Amino acid sequence: MIGLKRGSVKLENYNEKWKDIFAEESKLISSKINKFLIDIQHTGSTAIPGIAAKPIIDIAVAIDSLSNIDEITQILHELGYQYRGEQGIPGRHLFAKGDEENRTHYLHIMEKSHHEWKNSILFRDYLKSNSKVAKEYDNLKRKLAKKYESDRGKYTEGKSKFIQKIIENAILSKNGASGGT
């Protein structure tokens, strides 16, 4: 139901059980890092009903301070998460659960003021409330997945302009203007 070989691209139709898997993992993470935790959210395509997704649960975690990242890293390691570094996004720390053949969760840890926190929530919420745009994103993802089934980097790169446009539209929409794709 969840899990994918690292670096590969395989999409599955939306599965209602993904939100339950997030809820269970969220409880586990929260119980272990509660003293640092500000917020925890289900992000990425598995959080958006009706669109295809790689079957890996994305979890965004806002913490009180990055000065606690070493202690948090140790706790998460005990839960089966491997620290993957900032991955080119300063201030956002990535953790992966599952081995190379079956990644099941990605955990993105940052302070709540980080632009990645805001953008991932804006993106998710915009697609959840705009089914036409969500369908456009779904179509793009399916096209890219066929083209780049063994190159996750190119797949991700192919989505980046669309994602950025959605975030811009979400910001405009939140500020009272309307934006289209």
KAHUDA-V594256 format. One record per pair of residues at least 12 apart in sequence whose C-alpha atoms are under 8 Angstrom apart, sorted by the first residue. I is the first residue (numbers start at 0). J is the second residue. If there is no record, write none. Layout:
# KAHUDA-V594256
((I:J) (I:J))
This chain:
# KAHUDA-V594256
((0:54) (1:54) (1:55) (1:56) (1:103) (2:54) (2:55) (2:97) (2:101) (2:102) (2:103) (2:104) (3:53) (3:54) (3:55) (3:100) (3:101) (3:102) (3:103) (4:99) (4:100) (4:101) (4:102) (5:99) (5:100) (5:101) (5:102) (6:149) (6:150) (6:151) (6:152) (7:148) (7:149) (7:150) (7:151) (8:53) (8:144) (8:147) (8:148) (8:149) (8:150) (8:151) (8:154) (9:52) (9:53) (9:54) (9:144) (9:148) (10:51) (10:52) (10:53) (10:54) (10:141) (10:144) (11:51) (11:52) (11:53) (11:54) (12:49) (12:50) (12:51) (12:52) (13:45) (13:47) (13:48) (13:49) (13:50) (13:51) (13:52) (14:45) (14:48) (15:48) (17:45) (17:46) (17:56) (18:41) (18:45) (18:46) (20:56) (21:41) (21:56) (21:58) (25:39) (25:58) (28:75) (31:74) (32:71) (32:74) (35:62) (35:63) (35:64) (35:67) (36:60) (36:61) (36:62) (36:63) (37:60) (37:61) (37:62) (37:63) (37:111) (38:60) (38:61) (38:62) (38:111) (39:58) (39:59) (39:60) (39:61) (40:58) (40:59) (40:60) (40:120) (41:56) (41:57) (41:58) (41:59) (42:56) (42:57) (42:58) (42:59) (42:119) (42:120) (42:123) (43:56) (43:57) (43:58) (43:119) (43:123) (44:123) (45:57) (46:123) (47:123) (47:126) (47:127) (48:127) (49:133) (50:133) (50:134) (50:136) (50:137) (51:137) (51:140) (51:141) (54:103) (55:102) (55:103) (55:104) (55:105) (56:103) (56:104) (56:105) (57:104) (57:105) (57:106) (57:107) (58:104) (58:105) (58:106) (58:107) (59:106) (59:107) (59:108) (59:109) (59:116) (60:106) (60:107) (60:108) (60:109) (61:108) (61:109) (61:110) (61:111) (61:116) (62:108) (62:109) (62:110) (62:111) (63:110) (63:111) (64:110) (65:90) (65:109) (65:110) (79:96) (79:97) (80:94) (80:95) (80:96) (80:97) (81:94) (81:95) (81:96) (82:94) (82:95) (83:95) (90:109) (90:110) (90:113) (91:107) (91:108) (91:109) (91:110) (91:113) (91:115) (92:107) (92:108) (92:109) (93:105) (93:106) (93:107) (93:108) (94:106) (94:107) (118:166) (121:166) (121:169) (121:170) (122:162) (122:165) (122:166) (122:169) (125:165) (125:169) (132:180) (136:161) (139:158) (140:154) (140:158) (143:157) (164:180) (165:180) (168:180))
